[in-house]
Amino acid sequence: MEKVIVLEEGADLDALSSAYGLLLIYPESKLLKPRWLSRKASEVFKDFMHLFRLTQDPPQEFELILTDTQNYQIYLEEFKDRVKDVIIYDHHPTRIDGVKGKLEQVGSATTLVVEELMAKDMDISPESATLLSFGIYEDTGFLSYEGTTARDARALAWLLEKGVNLRLVRKYLSDTLSKEQIDILSKHLQSIESLFLNGKKVIIASVKSEEYQPDVLRILYELKEVKEASALFVIVSAGHKTYVFGRSIKEEFDVSKVLEYIGGGGHAFASATKLEGVDAERIKSILTSLLEGKKVMLKVKDVMTSPAFVLHQGTLISDAILELSQRNFAGAPVVDDTGKLVGIVYKKNLLRAVKHYPDKPVKDFMVEEFHTLTPEDFIWKAEEILSRYGEKLIPVVDKDRLVGVVTRLDLLYSMRQQTERLKAYERKVELPFKVAQISREVGLIAGTFGFKAYLVGGAVRDILLKKDVWDVDFVIEGDAIKVAQVLAQKYGLTFHPFPEFGTAHIKLKDLKLEFATTRRETYPHPGAYPLVEYASLREDLLRRDFTINAMAISVNSEDFGTLIDYFGGLKDLKDRLIRVLHPLSFVEDPVRILRALRFAGRLGFKLSKSTERLLKNAVLLGLISSAPKGRIMNEVRLALREERILEILELYRKYGVLEQVFKGIKWSSKLEERLMNLRNVIAWHKIQFPKEVIDYGWVYLLVLLKDTDVQEGRAFLTEISAPAWVRETYEQIKMHYKDVTKKLFTARKNSEIYLSLKDKPLPFILLLMTEDSLKEKVKLYLEKLRSVKVDVEKFKGLTGRNLGEAIEKEKMRVMDE
């Protein structure tokens, strides 16, 4: 049977060299052409490609060979039923049942492969020996790293006997850092933090980028601070994947004991794991807690609700609704007479059914296809299920026995616990003068009560982007209403408190000030209005939508102007990225789908890869329809006020949101062309008639609704609470647009153009300008015809209606002349 060797994304030289050796051992094998490699491995592969037997696509059936990895499950999922056997060569020994190969603790995976070549007494060329030596030299640091064994030295000695070209070894494995590598480090290195544990120095480095930077580990290895440490942990966040590496620098720290808690494999000197959907900041907080010996909730068994509340399949719908309502549960597992799990039932579905089938059992309305977890699964597997499939609860099963359930609230609680150790990135920021003045006052007032005060949210983002700030949000670790009240009294201002939310509003000249007590929010069900509890600043920021909106600036006297960034918001701002704070963000609040696209359109940013993936899942699940209509419409109204509304609408279309929000709208090339034309019309109108101010966002909406069913259009405008002039214009469009278009098209005299348009509202007229064939005629009307004046002295003696008619007649005569 054919064999296919597969390398992990970003594979290093050791993986590439050992893969080449396996091609020598298994003549019937081929290497699946790597998607991308580390920089050094990529250089070597390019220059030595002629030695590799490559394939672009594996056959229908094959044996999978992996090297320098134990993560074979992802390849079984990728290739489905095509893999008939698995062979692994890895120098991070962990027992893996049901696979062949060699899993032994040496310094390099290539060593294991070379040992087999030695055993076969295989004659290899100097070029082959050189290529194989690269892997051993790199992964053992020229036989100097901890974890290097005598076996590595013997394998290298055999290769030297075969004629290794040491000049090429120096060329490809030079230890000097290039400008490119230094740039990589300076751009993507989030932080380096040192911990001192029982006299040992342990360094945690965090690296973040949209693409995996496989060279970063070796670059960090060269830092003086790292060389003097006992151990190094590197967290590399790339897209929606996070790679975690542990390296023991001195023979006194077992990195595998730490990483095994998060699913890592390896040995005392080198360990690693790859996670999906778990961000770098969270992993850093978890690692810090683990290194300090603290217990962290990482397994399903740590967060599940147990024992689970269950319903018997024979329970009547009406009784089930009562049971769920009394416990405030959205759903429950369903069991049969033997206690076996047979389904899940949701209260929302039962409420729909009870009117027609009050005496039916729940088994007739339960969901029979669902996911389950085991107590030993990591909680990020539960997060993946909830974010990808939208399930509200997941049963936990141990040996076919239901032992608990996991809900969104369970996972959100565990996330809060896992970020407790998170430290903020801090730097000084200069505030705009008008904001700085009032911020100092707020800080002083808060200080008199022993409170802490911070500037947060959009104001912080816009200050960092050097934009004007008009809406200023403060959060107070204490009593926000009390601080706002004292400030209002000092300036003689009216303040508006909202005690139920712990907030207050004040208007100061051209600034809108909002005060809120730091809080955490939980959503009873997707899209619902949140339940509020008091919390710390970190938790208050954690509840926010995106990293760029989850930064704070201290306004307290002792550290005034200090930026506080827990989640990498500043880097995302520099990289022009919209990123959610956790994988359940869109499930928790689907309105964030629209907010993400609004901010991306407004700022010209992109969605991060992980955020884009989560957003697409949420849209496919139809989560927008589960959010309260009022909140969705409020978000749409905000979008319509944006200067870059056309970019936002394009993003709505791109991600399949447009038709979910604007019912009855069908996107087409004609509609897209009309919207683009409207943009040009509006630009022209702003310049030509600066005093004729209207809210242009609503005009874009009228374009979208122009060809919809009139009842659907009316309903939508009612739902969105559109202004009266918008609704009136819509009615005019539905009644007169076709007729006016026809009259204008056939008009030959200026007076005919004037009569067609004189009683029509301005938005209606701007829409007509999007028609290429009518544009010049409408332009003529707006620029000249509507402002034609005549000498009324000619009509002395006429009054009332007769005077009006005479003036109009004279106007048309002047126009036509």
Buried (B, 14 or more C-beta within 10 A) or exposed (E): EBBBBBBBBBBBBBBBBBBBBBBBBBEEBBBBEBEBBBBBBBBBBEEBEEBBEEBEEBEEEBBBBBBBBBBBEEBEEEBEEBBEBBBBBBBBBBEBEEBEBBBBBBBBBBBBBBBBBEEEEBEBEEBBBBBBBBBBBBBBBEBEBBBBBEBBBBBBEBBEEBEBBEEBBEEBBEEEBEEEBEEBBEBBBBBBBEBEEEEBBBBBBBBBBBEBBBBBBBBBBEBEEBEEBBBBBBBBBBBBBBBBBBBBBBEEBBBBEBBBBBBBBBBBBBBBBBBBBBBBBBBBBBBBBBBEEEEBBBBBBBBBBEEBEBBBBEBBBBBBBEBBEEEEBBBBBBBEEEEEBBBBBBBEBBEEBBEEBEEBBBBEBBEEEBBBBBBEBBBBBBBBBBBBBBBBBBBBBBEEEBBBBBBBBBBBBBBBBBBBBBEBBEEEBEBBEBBBEBBBBBBBBBBEBEBBBBBBBBBBBBBBEEEEBEEBBBBBBBBBBBBBBBBBEEEEBEBEBBEEBBBBBBEBEEBEBBBBBBBBBBBEBBBBEBEBEBBBBBBBBBBBBBBBBBBBBBBBEEBBBBBBBBBBBBBBBEBEBBBBBBBBBBBBBBBBBBBBBBBBBBBEBBBBBBBBBBBBBBBEBEBBEBBEEEBBBBBBBBBBEBEBBBBBBBBBBEBBBBEBBBEBBEBEEEBBEBBEBBBEBBEBBEEEEEEEEBBBBBBBBBBBBBBBEBEBBBBBBEBBEBEEBBBBBBBBBBEBBEEBBEBBEEBEEBBBBBBBBEEBBBBBBBBBBBBEEBBEBBBBBBEEBBEBEBEEEEBEEBEEEEBEEBBBEBBBEBBEE
